[in-house]
């Protein structure tokens, strides 16, 4: 009998519980697709040209004709030029081991550059980069802020994260060379074609709005870095050319008896001539100097050699003048060396970040070992009055033979160095409130920034008055004088520009117009042959520059040398006028009648 098979029962299927079943393995995620190096170059270049160039495009938007079809065409062509310029630079670095590091470095440079251009309205050139290199820890700390970190992160983090997560296709060296060459050639073609399309507008804009060339980010920083790096190839830094080795003391030293000359040179920092009350400012920022106005000579038309300490200080202590100093091919000895060659005692006191090479042959010059709880309230920084502390002992430590001939004391101020202006004045010197207490000046109203800066001028007024009081105690034993000159000025938010350091050709006058104040004791006036009254009349409006500083100090100290140029000595006109007056007043024998 045949067996009939039983029908198979189908049980309903239920989803297996996690505990009782084994999950099937998920398919492995496919690795991210590698990107051709050319795409990395183009995408990073586009980010740099757009997002990281907001300061440039903001400036372009203010150009005449923007908003028209022609204006839009110029902006698009300019954008193509900037993008192609960045791509051409990266094409030179688009190798297996260098592409990502080079791209990341350019992104970071662009992010920091964009922040400082946005925040302070600065432009980036070789002199600005030199300032960055020479900035000390305290100055760098003043520039740090949460706003800076947030801005840099917003500009740099997205491309950096993208670079880190994106694999780049590996090409053979020969293929990579070919692709890099095509990228470079393509970049050049785009630049040339874009220039030809808007050449007339482009040439006119670059000629009349030179600031734009310093805003092209990060090519401005790359160019400045190359300029600084190749400077040793263009100038001999190892050879120091002597100046004034023939220096000797003039005839005034023969009759000085026991009262040698004592000159204090106050090297000011970040002084705006227009913010000094003694120069006619609407605010009384210099009450102590103004009380001595009849004894002081304030040159109302004085101009700096540069717009930064690194440029101005070595220039004003040089015999070459601005044009000669900037075109020099070697380093020369400075005014300090010439004074030494003449046999005078020289003391340099520095409350700043150094003398920029001017005082290198004087040994220890800083005031770091001087401490005072009242004057050094901010960690690591002291108000300038600290330089008056133990001054007699410092001078007494100089060689006695040199002191008997004469002494020159140089005091390099911290002055009104920004952006932390609020740190540059004592609590009891804050006449103008409220003041900006942030180093991110754009966070404060412009009036608060001006208040903080003006308070620093009040502090300088106290310091200069302290110098004059100290010189008054020396009058019995010396023929005394003081010359105060600032190294450069400052922008306080005019046209959204802050601080200093813009290229001289495009810098506003407030960064170049500096205070120059001279005090001569009666004994020194007699020695020099120039009266305070004559100097007040002569220098009230006559234009003078830092070119005169070297020669004026030598003339004031009667140091004779072939490096001295009397036509650049600010005391020469009054010295000549005094000599002419003395000759006119001298009795002349009447001719005999025949």
Secondary structure, DSSP 8 states (H G I E B T S, - for coil): -----------------TTTS-------------B-HHHHHHHHHHHHHHGGGHHHHHHHHTSTTTTSHHHHHHHHHHHHHHHHHHHHHHHTT-STTTHHHHHHHHHHHHHHHHHHHHHH-----HHHHHHHHH--HHHHHHH--HHHHHHHHHHHHHHHHHHHH--B----HHHHHHHHHHHHHHHHHHHHHHHHHTHHHHHHHHHH-GGGGGTSTTHHHHHHHHHHHTHHHHSEEEEEE---TT-EE-GGGTT-TT-EEEEEEEEESS--GGG-GGGT-SS-S-HHHHHTGGGEEEETTEE-S-SSHHHHHHHHTSSSHHHHHHT-SEEE--HHHHHHHTT-EEEEEE-SS--TTTTGGG---B-TT---TTT--STT---GGGGGTTHHHHHHTS-HHHHHHEEEEEEE--TT-SS-GGGGS-GGG--S-S----S-GGGS-HHHHHHHHHHHHHHHHHHHHHHHHHHHTTTTTEEEEEEEEES---EESGGG-EES---TTT--GGGTB--EEEEE-HHHHHHHT--HHHHHHHHTT--EEGGGHHHHHHHHTTEE-TT--GGG-TTHHHHHHHHHHHHHHS--------
